[in-house]
Amino acid sequence: MTGDLLRKGLYLGIEPTDPPGSIALGMDGRVLSFRTQPQGRQFSEVFLPLLEEMLDETGSDRSDIHGVVICSGPGSFTGIRVGFSFAYGIAQARKVRIFPVPTLDVMAYRAPPGYDLVVPALDARKGEVYTALYRREEQGISRQSDYISITPENLIYKTVSQNSFVYGPGYVRYRGVFNGGGIGPYPGEKDITDALSATALLEYFYSADHIVGVGPEDAQPIYVRPSEAELKYSRREK
């Protein structure tokens, strides 16, 4: 079965990795409806009501969902767990596949032209960012590194000598550090506010034939580093 056939029908997109979370519905290559987690509300409490709103808006039903596309991380540990919980539940109930998509790949897809090295960055807290390095090539954007957690200072060291574009919530969080180290500010700089959303996720999903769906039991998040709870447990065990 070809990638085009796999993408027919209604798809639910979930972006839980960087607050506020968002969800979207897409069909036949276009986004039909989009909702963002309201300020002051938990993603876990608004997900289902927002989904029902979108289904009503598009004249659809849960039974029409052909697959679930989700940003798989790295990012917020809590957000990822909540997002995957909903993805598992819907996929199991509908007996459809989950399409996990690395969050940084989605962001890289939205990078502007004119830079050889594309460096999306998420705020990883603890003085670090989640990132990966992408090279712009004739056939598109190609990832050149693992997904990592790194200090802004070390990321500057890796990228400052190249024609690079660092952006996203991690850049915004540590803008002063990056600018002080020779990364940005960029000409006409503005934050790419739509680089990470459920809409961006579905648009990337429809453009990329290599994204493969798996059964709910095989869909795995990308955490990059242990959560604080796991670290505390590990310390207690020693």
Secondary structure, DSSP 8 states (H G I E B T S, - for coil): --HHHHT-SEEEEEE-SSSS-EEEEEETTEEEEEEE--TTS-HHHHHHHHHHHHHHHTT--GGGEEEEEEE--SS-HHHHHHHHHHHHHHHHHHT-EEEEE-HHHHHHHT--SS-SEEEEEEEEETTEEEE--EEEETTEEEE-S--EEE-HHHHHHHHTTSSEEEESHHHHHTHHHHHHTT----TT----TTSSSHHHHHHHHHH-TT---B-GGG-----SS--HHHHHHHHHH-
